[in-house]
Amino acid sequence: DGNPWEFTIRGIYESPEKGFDNSQFFFHYDYMNETLRDQAFGHDQVGWYVIKVADPTQSESLAKRLDGMFANSPSETKTATEKAFVAGFAKQIGDIGQIMVWIATAVLFTILLVSANTMAQAIRERTNELAVLKTLGFSDVRILSLVLAESCLVAFIGGTAGLLLGWLVVSYAGDPTNGMIPPLYLPGRDVLLGIAIIVTLGLATGLIPALQASRLKIVDALRRG
């Protein structure tokens, strides 16, 4: 009839597990069903059932058995795990996981090209310094290590800032999908993966310039300078 529903809050739940949805609101089905008694659609109908399986390995066979019970009926069912159910909602707006992978790949490739070009330009502009280091007795291995260390330092500063910004956005910006996907959080394994990518990026962008710098002869360096 358009009037707001009144509820008595009996309890508030909060899971200690990160990424758990604490925003759901549960109430008794009979209350809603009574309200829908005079409606053309919805009365004595159920959208979905939640079934707790004692043995997770039997989930697939149990799903097939349940769907078989309602096959060729006016109310056929489609039984799936909770993970697949949530993923189905997310896929309604697109394959978010695949989209994010392609975006991240394109960004990393662009960063790789820009960083490698920057490091190569920096080495070309410092040929005099390399000549001085060679004159002072710096070995090829030591110059290689210095250039790689500089490249990794630049990558570490930028990558750490990016990880920190990502953590702040995930932790404090809230859910941009308004409940369409589970709550977002940045687990420790992803932080470690980010650090590994940072180190790999630093080594990849600095390897070729470092090899060029280490193989540079004193005479060649002075001529370029």
N, C-alpha and C positions, 0 to 999 in steps of 0.2 A: 504493500500500500504506500510505499515511498517513505515511511517513517524510519528513522535510524534504529539499528539494532542495539540493544543494551546487553552488556556482558558483565559478569562478575569475575574478576581476575583471581584465579586460584593459585597460580604459581608462575614463576618466570624461570626459564631454563637458560643455562649458559655452559657451553661445552669447553673443556680445557684444551681441546685440540684446535690448532690454528687451521683456518680455512673451512671451519664448520659453520653452517648457516644457522645463526641465532635469531633470525628475523621472522621465522614462521609463527603463525598464530593458529592454535588448535582449539576446536570446540566440538561439542557433541553433534553428531550427524542428525539426530532426531530433532534438534532445535531448528536446523535449516530445513529439514524435510517438512516439518509442520508449517513453516512459513510458506513453502512452495505448494501447499495443498491445492490452492485455487489457481495455480499457474498451469499453462498449457504444456510447459516443458520443464523437466527437472524433478518433478515429484516422484519419489520412490526410485530414483535413478542415481547411480554412483559413477563418478568419473574414473576413479582408480582405487585399487586395493594395495595396501602395503603388507607384504608377507615376509616374515623373518625366517630365514632358512638356517637350520641347525648345521648343515654341512654345505659350505659354499661350493664344493666340487660338484654338487648335485643341482646347482642352480639352472644350468642349461636344460637338463632333462626334465626338471620340474616345470620350467617355463613351457616346454613343448607339450607336456601333459596337460597343463592348465589351458593352453590355447586350443588343444584338441577337444577339450570338453565343451567349448563354445563355438567350435567350427561350424560354419553354415547356419548359424543362428542369427536372429536380428541384432544380437549384441555380441559380436565377435570381439575377442580380446587380443591384445598384443603384450605379452609379458617380457620384461627386460630387467636387467639389474639397475640399481639406483644410479650407478655411474653412467650407464648407457642412456637412461631416462633424462638425466641432466644434460648430457651431451646432445641429445636430440633437440632440446630447447635451444641450446647454443647454436646448433646448425641451422635453425630457422632463419637466422640472420647471416649465415655464411659459416664456412669452415674457419673458425677463428684461429685454431692452432696452425693450420697451413698458411693462412694469411700472415700471421706473425712471423713464421719461419722465413717466408719469402721477403718480408720487409727487413727482418734482421740480416738476412744474407746480402741484400742489396746495400744496406747501410754499412756492413762490415767490409764489403768489397770496395765501396767508395772511400771509406776511411783508409783502407790499405793503400789504394792508389795515391790519395792525397798525402798520407804520411810518408810513403816511400819517396815521392817526388820532393817533399820538403827536406827529408834527410839527405837525399842526393844533392839538392841545391846547397844545403848547408855545408856539405863536404867540399863541394867545388869552390865555395867562397872562402874556405879556410885552408887552402893548399899551403899558404905561407906558414901557418901554425903547424901543419903536418911536417913540413920541411924542417922546422926548428926542432920538433920532437924527434925526428929521425936523426938529426945532427947530434942531439943530446944522448942518443943511444937507445931510444925506445925501440923495442923489437916489434916485428909485424904482429905478433900475437897480442902484445900489450895494446897497440893502437886499435886492433880489431876489438879487443875487450872494451876499450874506452868508448868507441863509437856505438857498440851494442848496448853498453850501459846507459849512454845518453838516450838512445832510442827507447829502451825499456822504461827509463825514467819519465820521458814525455808521455808514453803510452799509459804508464801507471797513474800519473797525475790526472790525465783526462779520463781514463777508465774508472778510477776511484770516484771521481766527481760524478760520473754517470751512474755508477752503482748507488752512491749515496742519494742522488736525486731520485732514482727509481724506487729506492726503499722509502723515501719520504712520501712520494706520490702514492705508492701502494698502501702505506701504513696510515696516512692521514687524509688522502683525497676522497676516500670512500669508494663505493661501488658505482662506476659510471653506467652500468647496465640496469640498475634498479632491481636487482634480484634475478636477472635472467641467467646469470652464471654464479657458481659458488663464490664466497668471499675470496678476494685476492690477498696473497701474502707472499713474501720473498723468503723461501726456506734457505737453510744454511748451505745445502748442496748446490743451489743455484748461485749463491755468492761465490763459492769455491770455483764453480764453472766459469763465472765471470772473471775471476782473477786469472784462471788458466788461459782464457781467451785474451786477456790483456797482455800477459807475458808472451803468448804466441804471436800476437799482433806486433808487439815491440821487437821481437826477434825477426819476424818476417820483414818488417819495414826497414830494419837497420842492417840486415845481413849483407845485401848487395853493396850498399854504400860503405859498409865496414870492410868488406873484401877489397873494394877499390882503394880505400884509404890505406889499408895495410900493405898492398902491393905497389903503392906509389913510390917511385924512386925520388931521391932528394933532388936530382937534376930536373926531373919532370915537374916536381912541385915548384921549384924556383922559377922555371920557365912559365908555368901557368900563373904564378903569382905576379 
